[in-house]
Amino acid sequence: MSLDTVVEDIRDEARARAEEIRADGESRAEAIVAEAESDAEDIVADAEREVEQQIEQEREQQLSSAKLEAKQQRLEARRSVLQDVHEQVEAAVADIDGERREELTRALLAAAAEEFEGAEEVHVYGRADDQELLEDIVADYDGFDVAGEHDCLGGVVVEAEGSRVRVNNTFDSVLETVWEENLREISDELFEGR
């Protein structure tokens, strides 16, 4: 074999080996590119899912916030209506007059008087406009006197000299008790189906 033939064989072998290495490199490069593309697709899909989840969360938060605000506005409107009704009832109670006012005031004083049996001096306070009415009613009780005014819609506040007991039997206190005990029914009646 000649040297040229040996050189040519070595070159052919080197070329074949280089071709194998190049083919192997291309194959590996294609595999790396395919894996990178697959990873990139996964990353994009994950990012899209995260964005969708974030959008959904924000949508839910905004919806929840809007519902809460609407509920608060509805409750505030109901409070306002209830306050208006309460004020109308107070005005109607303050306007009670004549025999009905006397009848109610007598009943409230009689109920309060039970707490002061045996007391020598009992002081009665009431609305300034009811002064004359109170004096007429108090005349029926021994040891009772009208001692002054109390800022109220009507009725009486009663206390005995030297006693720590004070009975508030005003129209206001009765109204507040009735209002609190019946607030649910009042609210249901006003806002039924709303």
MIZATI-241602 format. One record per atom (N, C-alpha, C, O): atom name; x, y, z. Coordinates in steps of 0.05 Angstrom, whole numbers. Layout:
BEGIN
atom;u;v;w
CA;X;Y;Z
...
This chain:
BEGIN
atom;u;v;w
N;17;-23;0
CA;0;0;0
C;18;24;0
O;38;26;13
N;8;42;-15
CA;25;65;-17
C;17;85;5
O;-4;83;17
N;34;102;9
CA;30;123;29
C;5;139;22
O;-10;147;40
N;2;145;-3
CA;-21;161;-12
C;-47;146;-5
O;-67;158;2
N;-47;120;-8
CA;-70;104;-3
C;-76;104;27
O;-99;106;35
N;-55;102;43
CA;-58;102;72
C;-69;129;81
O;-87;131;97
N;-58;150;70
CA;-67;177;77
C;-96;180;69
O;-112;192;83
N;-102;170;45
CA;-130;172;35
C;-148;156;53
O;-171;165;58
N;-140;133;62
CA;-157;116;80
C;-161;131;106
O;-183;131;117
N;-139;142;116
CA;-141;157;142
C;-160;181;138
O;-177;187;155
N;-157;194;115
CA;-175;217;110
C;-204;208;108
O;-222;221;119
N;-208;186;94
CA;-235;176;91
C;-247;169;119
O;-270;175;125
N;-230;155;134
CA;-239;148;161
C;-244;173;178
O;-264;174;193
N;-227;193;176
CA;-231;218;190
C;-256;232;181
O;-271;243;197
N;-261;231;155
CA;-285;243;144
C;-310;229;155
O;-329;241;163
N;-308;202;154
CA;-331;186;163
C;-336;191;193
O;-358;194;202
N;-314;192;208
CA;-316;197;237
C;-326;225;241
O;-343;229;259
N;-317;244;226
CA;-327;272;228
C;-356;274;221
O;-372;288;234
N;-364;258;201
CA;-392;258;193
C;-409;246;215
O;-431;256;221
N;-399;224;228
CA;-413;212;251
C;-416;232;274
O;-437;235;285
N;-394;245;279
CA;-394;265;301
C;-413;288;295
O;-428;297;312
N;-412;298;270
CA;-430;319;262
C;-459;310;263
O;-476;325;273
N;-465;286;253
CA;-492;275;254
C;-501;272;283
O;-524;278;290
N;-483;261;299
CA;-490;257;328
C;-494;284;341
O;-513;288;357
N;-478;304;334
CA;-481;331;345
C;-507;344;336
O;-521;356;352
N;-514;340;311
CA;-539;351;301
C;-563;338;314
O;-582;351;322
N;-560;311;318
CA;-581;296;331
C;-585;306;360
O;-607;311;369
N;-562;310;374
CA;-563;320;401
C;-574;348;402
O;-590;356;419
N;-565;364;383
CA;-575;392;381
C;-605;393;377
O;-619;409;389
N;-615;376;359
CA;-643;374;353
C;-659;366;378
O;-680;377;385
N;-647;346;393
CA;-660;337;417
C;-661;360;438
O;-681;364;452
N;-639;374;440
CA;-637;397;459
C;-657;419;452
O;-671;430;468
N;-658;425;425
CA;-677;445;415
C;-706;436;421
O;-722;452;430
N;-712;410;415
CA;-739;400;419
C;-746;401;449
O;-768;409;456
N;-727;394;466
CA;-732;395;495
C;-736;423;504
O;-754;429;520
N;-720;442;493
CA;-722;470;501
C;-749;481;491
O;-762;496;506
N;-757;473;467
CA;-783;482;457
C;-806;471;474
O;-825;486;480
N;-804;446;482
CA;-824;434;499
C;-825;448;526
O;-846;453;537
N;-801;453;538
CA;-800;468;563
C;-812;496;560
O;-826;505;578
N;-806;509;538
CA;-817;535;533
C;-847;535;531
O;-861;552;542
N;-858;514;517
CA;-887;511;515
C;-899;507;543
O;-920;518;549
N;-886;490;559
CA;-895;485;587
C;-895;511;603
O;-914;517;618
N;-873;526;600
CA;-870;552;615
C;-892;571;606
O;-905;584;623
N;-897;573;580
CA;-919;590;570
C;-946;581;580
O;-962;597;589
N;-951;555;579
CA;-976;544;589
C;-980;550;619
O;-1001;558;628
N;-958;546;634
CA;-960;552;663
C;-965;581;668
O;-981;588;685
N;-952;598;653
CA;-955;627;656
C;-984;635;649
O;-996;652;662
N;-995;623;627
CA;-1022;629;619
C;-1042;620;641
O;-1061;634;647
N;-1037;596;653
CA;-1054;586;675
C;-1053;606;699
O;-1073;612;711
N;-1028;614;706
CA;-1025;633;728
C;-1040;659;723
O;-1053;670;741
N;-1037;669;698
CA;-1051;694;691
C;-1081;690;693
O;-1095;707;704
N;-1091;668;683
CA;-1120;662;684
C;-1129;660;713
O;-1150;671;720
N;-1113;647;730
CA;-1120;644;758
C;-1121;672;772
O;-1139;678;788
N;-1101;688;765
CA;-1099;715;777
C;-1123;732;768
O;-1135;746;784
N;-1130;730;742
CA;-1153;744;732
C;-1178;735;746
O;-1195;752;754
N;-1181;709;750
CA;-1205;698;763
C;-1206;707;792
O;-1227;714;803
N;-1183;707;806
CA;-1182;716;834
C;-1190;745;836
O;-1206;753;853
N;-1179;762;818
CA;-1185;790;818
C;-1215;795;812
O;-1228;812;825
N;-1226;779;794
CA;-1254;781;787
C;-1271;774;812
O;-1290;788;818
N;-1264;752;825
CA;-1278;744;849
C;-1276;765;871
O;-1296;770;884
N;-1252;776;875
CA;-1249;797;895
C;-1266;821;889
O;-1279;833;907
N;-1266;830;864
CA;-1282;853;856
C;-1312;847;859
O;-1327;864;869
N;-1320;824;852
CA;-1348;816;854
C;-1356;815;884
O;-1377;825;892
N;-1339;803;900
CA;-1344;802;929
C;-1345;829;941
O;-1362;835;958
N;-1326;846;933
CA;-1326;874;943
C;-1351;889;935
O;-1362;904;951
N;-1360;885;910
CA;-1384;899;901
C;-1408;889;916
O;-1426;905;923
N;-1410;863;921
CA;-1432;851;936
C;-1433;863;964
O;-1454;870;975
N;-1409;864;977
CA;-1407;875;1004
C;-1416;904;1005
O;-1431;912;1022
N;-1407;919;985
CA;-1414;948;984
C;-1444;951;980
O;-1457;968;993
N;-1456;935;963
CA;-1485;936;958
C;-1500;928;983
O;-1520;941;990
N;-1490;908;997
CA;-1503;900;1022
C;-1502;922;1043
O;-1521;927;1057
N;-1478;935;1045
CA;-1475;957;1064
C;-1494;980;1057
O;-1505;992;1075
N;-1496;986;1032
CA;-1514;1008;1024
C;-1543;1001;1030
O;-1558;1018;1038
N;-1550;975;1025
CA;-1577;966;1031
C;-1583;968;1061
O;-1604;977;1069
N;-1563;960;1077
CA;-1567;961;1106
C;-1569;990;1116
O;-1585;996;1133
N;-1553;1008;1104
CA;-1554;1036;1111
C;-1581;1048;1104
O;-1592;1064;1119
N;-1591;1041;1081
CA;-1617;1050;1072
C;-1639;1040;1091
O;-1657;1055;1098
N;-1637;1015;1100
CA;-1656;1004;1119
C;-1654;1018;1146
O;-1675;1025;1158
N;-1630;1023;1155
CA;-1626;1038;1180
C;-1639;1065;1178
O;-1652;1074;1197
N;-1635;1078;1156
CA;-1647;1105;1152
C;-1677;1104;1152
O;-1690;1121;1165
N;-1689;1084;1139
CA;-1718;1081;1139
C;-1728;1075;1167
O;-1748;1087;1176
N;-1714;1057;1181
CA;-1722;1051;1209
C;-1720;1075;1227
O;-1737;1079;1244
N;-1699;1091;1223
CA;-1696;1116;1239
C;-1719;1135;1233
O;-1730;1147;1251
N;-1727;1138;1208
CA;-1749;1155;1200
C;-1775;1145;1213
O;-1791;1161;1224
N;-1780;1119;1212
CA;-1804;1108;1224
C;-1804;1113;1254
O;-1824;1120;1266
N;-1780;1108;1267
CA;-1778;1113;1296
C;-1784;1142;1303
O;-1799;1147;1322
N;-1774;1160;1287
CA;-1780;1189;1292
C;-1809;1195;1288
O;-1821;1211;1303
N;-1822;1183;1268
CA;-1851;1187;1264
C;-1867;1176;1288
O;-1886;1188;1296
N;-1858;1152;1298
CA;-1872;1141;1321
C;-1868;1159;1345
O;-1887;1164;1360
N;-1844;1169;1350
CA;-1839;1187;1372
C;-1857;1212;1370
O;-1869;1220;1390
N;-1860;1223;1346
CA;-1877;1246;1342
C;-1906;1240;1348
O;-1920;1256;1360
N;-1915;1216;1339
CA;-1942;1208;1345
C;-1947;1204;1375
O;-1968;1212;1385
N;-1927;1193;1389
CA;-1930;1188;1418
C;-1930;1215;1432
O;-1945;1220;1451
N;-1913;1234;1423
CA;-1912;1260;1436
C;-1938;1275;1432
O;-1946;1292;1448
N;-1952;1270;1410
CA;-1977;1283;1404
C;-2001;1271;1418
O;-2024;1282;1416
N;-1998;1249;1432
CA;-2020;1238;1447
C;-2030;1259;1467
O;-2014;1271;1482
N;-2056;1263;1467
CA;-2066;1284;1486
C;-2093;1276;1498
O;-2103;1254;1493
N;-2104;1294;1513
CA;-2130;1290;1525
C;-2132;1266;1544
O;-2113;1260;1559
N;-2154;1252;1542
CA;-2160;1230;1560
C;-2140;1207;1557
O;-2132;1194;1576
N;-2131;1203;1532
CA;-2112;1181;1527
C;-2086;1187;1541
O;-2074;1169;1552
N;-2076;1212;1540
CA;-2051;1219;1553
C;-2054;1216;1583
O;-2036;1206;1596
N;-2077;1225;1594
CA;-2081;1222;1623
C;-2082;1193;1631
O;-2070;1185;1651
N;-2096;1177;1616
CA;-2099;1148;1622
C;-2071;1135;1622
O;-2065;1120;1641
N;-2055;1140;1602
CA;-2028;1128;1600
C;-2010;1138;1623
O;-1996;1122;1635
N;-2011;1164;1629
CA;-1995;1175;1650
C;-2003;1164;1677
O;-1985;1157;1693
N;-2029;1161;1682
CA;-2038;1149;1707
C;-2028;1120;1710
O;-2019;1112;1731
N;-2030;1105;1688
CA;-2021;1077;1689
C;-1991;1075;1694
O;-1982;1058;1710
N;-1975;1093;1682
CA;-1946;1092;1686
C;-1939;1101;1715
O;-1920;1089;1726
N;-1953;1121;1726
CA;-1948;1129;1753
C;-1956;1107;1773
O;-1942;1102;1792
N;-1979;1094;1768
CA;-1988;1072;1785
C;-1967;1049;1786
O;-1962;1038;1807
N;-1957;1043;1763
CA;-1937;1021;1761
C;-1911;1029;1777
O;-1899;1013;1790
N;-1903;1054;1774
CA;-1879;1064;1788
C;-1884;1066;1818
O;-1866;1060;1834
N;-1908;1073;1826
CA;-1914;1077;1855
C;-1911;1052;1870
O;-1905;1052;1894
N;-1915;1029;1858
CA;-1912;1003;1871
C;-1884;999;1883
O;-1881;986;1903
N;-1864;1012;1870
CA;-1837;1010;1879
C;-1831;1026;1904
O;-1811;1023;1917
N;-1850;1045;1911
CA;-1844;1064;1932
C;-1865;1062;1955
O;-1869;1082;1969
N;-1877;1039;1959
CA;-1896;1035;1981
C;-1881;1040;2007
O;-1859;1029;2012
N;-1893;1056;2024
CA;-1881;1061;2050
C;-1862;1085;2050
O;-1853;1093;2072
N;-1855;1096;2027
CA;-1837;1119;2026
C;-1853;1144;2034
O;-1876;1147;2027
N;-1840;1161;2050
CA;-1853;1185;2059
C;-1854;1207;2038
O;-1875;1220;2035
N;-1832;1211;2024
CA;-1831;1232;2003
C;-1823;1219;1977
O;-1802;1207;1974
N;-1841;1222;1957
CA;-1835;1212;1931
C;-1838;1235;1911
O;-1858;1249;1910
N;-1817;1237;1895
CA;-1816;1259;1875
C;-1822;1249;1847
O;-1812;1228;1839
N;-1839;1264;1833
CA;-1847;1256;1806
C;-1838;1278;1787
O;-1842;1302;1792
N;-1826;1269;1765
CA;-1817;1287;1745
C;-1830;1280;1718
O;-1836;1256;1714
N;-1836;1300;1702
CA;-1848;1294;1676
C;-1843;1316;1656
O;-1828;1335;1661
N;-1856;1313;1634
CA;-1853;1333;1612
C;-1865;1360;1621
O;-1885;1361;1635
N;-1852;1381;1614
CA;-1860;1408;1622
C;-1889;1414;1614
O;-1904;1426;1630
N;-1897;1405;1591
CA;-1925;1410;1581
C;-1945;1394;1597
O;-1969;1400;1596
N;-1937;1374;1612
CA;-1955;1357;1628
C;-1956;1365;1657
O;-1968;1351;1673
N;-1945;1388;1664
CA;-1943;1396;1692
C;-1970;1396;1706
O;-1973;1384;1728
N;-1990;1408;1694
CA;-2017;1409;1705
C;-2029;1381;1708
O;-2040;1375;1729
N;-2026;1365;1687
CA;-2037;1338;1688
C;-2023;1322;1710
O;-2037;1308;1725
N;-1997;1324;1713
CA;-1983;1310;1734
C;-1992;1319;1762
O;-1995;1302;1780
N;-1996;1344;1766
CA;-2006;1354;1792
C;-2033;1342;1799
O;-2038;1335;1822
N;-2051;1340;1779
CA;-2077;1328;1784
C;-2074;1299;1791
O;-2087;1289;1810
N;-2057;1284;1777
CA;-2054;1255;1782
C;-2040;1250;1809
O;-2048;1233;1824
N;-2019;1266;1815
CA;-2003;1262;1839
C;-2020;1268;1864
O;-2014;1257;1885
N;-2040;1284;1861
CA;-2058;1291;1884
C;-2071;1266;1895
O;-2079;1266;1919
N;-2073;1245;1880
CA;-2086;1220;1889
C;-2067;1202;1905
O;-2075;1182;1916
N;-2041;1211;1908
CA;-2021;1194;1922
C;-2010;1210;1946
O;-2001;1233;1943
N;-2012;1198;1970
CA;-2000;1210;1994
C;-1970;1211;1993
O;-1958;1190;1986
N;-1958;1234;1999
CA;-1929;1236;2000
C;-1916;1241;1973
O;-1892;1244;1971
N;-1932;1241;1951
CA;-1921;1246;1925
C;-1923;1275;1918
O;-1943;1288;1924
N;-1903;1285;1904
CA;-1904;1313;1894
C;-1891;1315;1867
O;-1873;1299;1860
N;-1899;1335;1851
CA;-1886;1340;1826
C;-1862;1357;1832
O;-1864;1380;1841
N;-1839;1346;1826
CA;-1814;1359;1835
C;-1799;1373;1812
O;-1780;1387;1817
N;-1808;1370;1788
CA;-1795;1385;1766
C;-1800;1372;1739
O;-1817;1354;1736
N;-1784;1381;1721
CA;-1787;1372;1693
C;-1766;1350;1686
O;-1745;1348;1698
N;-1774;1334;1667
CA;-1756;1314;1655
C;-1760;1315;1625
O;-1783;1316;1615
N;-1739;1316;1610
CA;-1740;1318;1581
C;-1749;1291;1570
O;-1733;1272;1568
N;-1775;1289;1563
CA;-1785;1264;1553
C;-1811;1270;1536
O;-1820;1293;1535
N;-1821;1249;1524
CA;-1846;1252;1508
C;-1871;1252;1525
O;-1892;1262;1516
N;-1868;1243;1549
CA;-1891;1241;1568
C;-1885;1219;1588
O;-1864;1207;1587
N;-1904;1215;1606
CA;-1900;1194;1627
C;-1886;1207;1651
O;-1887;1231;1655
N;-1874;1190;1667
CA;-1862;1199;1693
C;-1835;1186;1699
O;-1829;1164;1690
N;-1819;1201;1714
CA;-1795;1190;1727
C;-1800;1195;1756
O;-1807;1217;1765
N;-1797;1173;1772
CA;-1805;1174;1801
C;-1781;1165;1817
O;-1767;1146;1811
N;-1776;1180;1840
CA;-1755;1173;1859
C;-1764;1181;1887
O;-1779;1200;1890
N;-1754;1166;1906
CA;-1761;1172;1934
C;-1738;1186;1947
O;-1715;1182;1940
N;-1745;1203;1967
CA;-1724;1217;1983
C;-1707;1196;1997
O;-1718;1179;2011
N;-1681;1198;1994
CA;-1663;1180;2008
C;-1661;1152;1996
O;-1647;1135;2007
N;-1675;1147;1974
CA;-1674;1121;1962
C;-1656;1122;1937
O;-1654;1142;1923
N;-1644;1099;1931
CA;-1627;1098;1907
C;-1643;1088;1883
O;-1633;1087;1861
N;-1668;1082;1888
CA;-1685;1072;1867
C;-1697;1096;1851
O;-1707;1115;1862
N;-1695;1093;1825
CA;-1707;1113;1807
C;-1721;1097;1785
O;-1709;1081;1771
N;-1747;1103;1782
CA;-1763;1088;1761
C;-1768;1107;1738
O;-1780;1128;1741
N;-1760;1098;1715
CA;-1764;1114;1690
C;-1787;1101;1675
O;-1784;1082;1660
N;-1811;1112;1679
CA;-1835;1102;1665
C;-1845;1124;1646
O;-1868;1133;1647
N;-1826;1133;1629
CA;-1833;1153;1609
C;-1843;1139;1584
O;-1838;1116;1579
N;-1857;1155;1568
CA;-1866;1144;1542
C;-1841;1136;1526
O;-1842;1116;1511
N;-1820;1151;1529
CA;-1795;1145;1515
C;-1784;1117;1522
O;-1778;1101;1504
N;-1784;1111;1548
CA;-1773;1085;1557
C;-1791;1062;1548
O;-1781;1041;1540
N;-1817;1067;1549
CA;-1836;1046;1540
C;-1832;1042;1510
O;-1831;1019;1500
N;-1831;1064;1495
CA;-1827;1062;1466
C;-1801;1047;1459
O;-1801;1030;1442
N;-1779;1054;1473
CA;-1754;1040;1467
C;-1755;1010;1473
O;-1745;994;1458
N;-1768;1003;1495
CA;-1772;975;1501
C;-1788;960;1480
O;-1780;939;1470
N;-1810;972;1473
CA;-1827;960;1452
C;-1813;959;1425
O;-1814;939;1411
N;-1798;981;1419
CA;-1783;982;1394
C;-1762;960;1393
O;-1761;945;1373
N;-1747;957;1414
CA;-1725;937;1414
C;-1737;908;1413
O;-1726;891;1399
N;-1759;904;1428
CA;-1771;877;1428
C;-1783;870;1401
O;-1786;846;1395
N;-1792;889;1386
CA;-1806;884;1361
C;-1791;893;1336
O;-1803;894;1314
N;-1766;900;1339
CA;-1751;910;1316
C;-1750;891;1293
O;-1752;899;1270
N;-1747;865;1298
CA;-1746;846;1276
C;-1773;845;1261
O;-1773;845;1237
N;-1795;845;1276
CA;-1821;845;1263
C;-1826;871;1247
O;-1837;871;1225
N;-1817;894;1259
CA;-1820;919;1245
C;-1804;919;1219
O;-1814;927;1198
N;-1779;910;1221
CA;-1762;908;1198
C;-1774;889;1177
O;-1774;896;1153
N;-1783;866;1185
CA;-1795;847;1167
C;-1819;860;1153
O;-1823;856;1129
N;-1836;874;1168
CA;-1859;886;1156
C;-1851;908;1136
O;-1863;910;1114
N;-1831;924;1142
CA;-1823;946;1124
C;-1808;935;1099
O;-1812;946;1078
N;-1793;914;1103
CA;-1775;906;1081
C;-1781;878;1071
O;-1764;865;1058
N;-1805;868;1076
CA;-1812;841;1067
C;-1808;838;1037
O;-1819;854;1022
N;-1793;818;1029
CA;-1789;812;1001
C;-1768;830;988
O;-1766;830;963
N;-1753;845;1004
CA;-1733;863;991
C;-1706;856;1000
O;-1687;868;991
